[in-house]
C-alpha cells in the first residue's frame, strides 16, 4: 500500500507511511475500504492535501477528511 500511496499522491516513503496510518484510522472510523479512501484522497481532497503540504499538520488533515467522509 505504501508504494501505491507514493505513486498516486507523490509522497516520499516517510510521508506515505504516515498517510497509510491516516487511511487505516479513517477506514476503521468511516467503514470505507482503504482503496476507496485513497481514491477519495486522490480526487476529492485537493484542498486538504495542499494544506497538508503547507502546514504538515497530519491530525488536522485526518480530521478534515474524516468529516468529509462521514458526511457522505
Secondary structure, 3 states (H helix, E strand, C coil): CHHHHHHHHCCCHHHHHHHHHHHHHHHHHHCCCHHHHHHHHHHHCHHHHHHHHHHCCHHHHHHHHHHHHHHC
